[in-house]
Amino acid sequence: MKAVVCRKWGPPSLLRVENVPIPELKKGEVLVSVKACSVNFPDMLLVKGKYQFRPAFPFIPGSDVAGVVVKAHQDSMYPVGSRVVAMCPLGGFAEKVACHETRLVPLPDSMDFKTGAASSMTYGTSYYALKQRALVKKGE
């Protein structure tokens, strides 16, 4: 599968699209076919080595994805074919990502994949900024 890979700290221009193996599932994980992945400020900090944690090289950045479950354990909460939003620590800038099912939420049929991928971090950050920092009141 194709993925955006980070092999050294630096600007996003150092990232490369490479062919990598499809992730192997660990206990409790499902494999999601990524239809959209948001690009967030923490992703840029991560590839520059300026985020709270530094994953070992090489790694695939990207955390907030929307897609379809293509492989799952028999007793999974999200069977194959489920539309989901996945909040993964890493791996979202790829065609497929393995993510623990506790980090998934259902994606309603009425929501497109791009909106789903942008809904967790982007929405949460915007809501926090307006409510906690700008102190916006009802009616403003």
C-alpha positions in Angstrom: 0.0 0.0 0.0 1.0 3.6 -0.4 1.8 5.8 2.6 3.4 9.1 3.5 6.5 8.3 5.4 8.7 10.4 7.7 12.3 9.2 7.9 13.9 12.2 9.6 12.8 15.4 11.5 12.1 18.4 9.3 9.6 20.2 7.3 6.7 18.4 5.5 8.6 18.7 2.2 10.9 15.9 3.5 7.9 13.4 3.6 7.8 10.9 0.8 5.1 8.6 -0.6 6.4 5.0 -0.3 5.1 1.5 -0.7 4.8 -0.1 2.7 3.3 -3.3 4.1 -0.3 -3.4 5.1 -0.4 -3.2 9.0 -0.8 -6.4 10.9 -3.6 -6.3 13.4 -3.0 -6.6 17.1 -5.6 -7.6 19.7 -8.6 -5.3 19.6 -7.6 -3.5 16.4 -9.4 -3.2 13.1 -8.0 -2.4 9.7 -9.6 0.8 8.1 -9.4 1.6 4.5 -8.7 5.4 4.7 -11.0 7.5 2.6 -9.9 10.9 4.1 -7.4 12.0 6.7 -7.2 15.5 8.1 -3.9 17.4 8.3 -3.6 19.1 11.7 -1.1 21.4 13.4 0.1 18.5 15.6 1.0 16.5 12.5 3.3 19.3 11.4 4.9 19.6 14.8 5.3 15.8 14.9 7.3 15.5 11.6 9.5 18.4 12.7 10.3 16.6 16.0 8.6 19.3 18.1 5.6 17.4 19.4 5.2 15.9 22.9 6.3 12.5 21.7 8.8 11.4 19.1 8.0 8.1 17.4 10.8 6.0 16.1 11.7 6.3 12.4 10.3 5.5 10.0 6.7 6.4 10.9 3.5 7.3 9.1 2.0 10.6 10.4 -1.7 11.3 10.5 -4.1 10.7 13.3 -7.7 11.6 12.3 -9.2 9.4 9.6 -12.5 8.5 8.2 -13.0 5.3 6.2 -14.4 1.8 6.1 -13.5 -1.2 8.2 -12.0 -3.9 5.8 -10.7 -6.3 8.4 -11.9 -7.0 11.9 -11.8 -9.7 14.6 -14.9 -11.9 14.8 -16.1 -10.2 18.0 -15.3 -6.7 16.9 -17.7 -3.8 17.7 -17.1 -2.7 14.1 -17.6 -5.4 11.5 -16.3 -5.3 8.0 -18.1 -2.6 6.0 -18.6 -0.2 9.0 -18.1 3.5 8.2 -16.0 5.0 11.0 -14.0 7.9 12.2 -10.7 6.7 13.7 -8.5 8.7 16.1 -5.2 6.9 15.7 -1.9 7.9 17.3 -0.1 7.5 13.9 -0.6 5.9 10.5 -3.4 7.9 9.0 -1.5 9.2 6.0 -1.8 5.8 4.3 -4.2 3.8 2.3 -5.0 1.6 5.3 -4.5 2.0 9.0 -4.7 -0.4 12.0 -6.5 1.3 14.9 -7.8 0.0 18.2 -11.6 -0.2 18.1 -11.9 1.9 21.2 -10.5 4.8 19.2 -13.3 4.5 16.6 -16.8 6.1 16.4 -19.4 5.3 13.8 -19.6 7.7 10.8 -23.2 8.4 10.0 -24.3 7.7 6.5 -25.4 11.4 6.2 -21.8 12.6 6.8 -19.1 12.4 4.1 -15.6 11.1 4.8 -13.9 14.5 4.6 -16.1 16.0 7.2 -15.8 12.9 9.3 -12.0 13.1 9.2 -12.0 16.7 10.2 -14.6 16.3 13.0 -12.6 15.1 16.0 -9.5 17.3 16.4 -10.5 20.2 14.3 -14.0 20.4 15.8 -12.7 19.9 19.3 -10.0 22.5 19.0 -12.4 25.1 17.5 -15.0 24.4 20.2 -12.4 24.9 22.9 -11.1 28.1 21.3 -14.5 29.6 21.1 -15.9 28.5 24.5 -12.9 28.4 26.8 -10.5 31.0 25.3 -12.8 33.6 23.5 -15.6 33.1 26.1 -18.2 33.4 23.4 -21.7 33.6 24.9 -25.1 32.4 23.5 -26.3 34.8 20.8 -22.9 36.2 19.9 
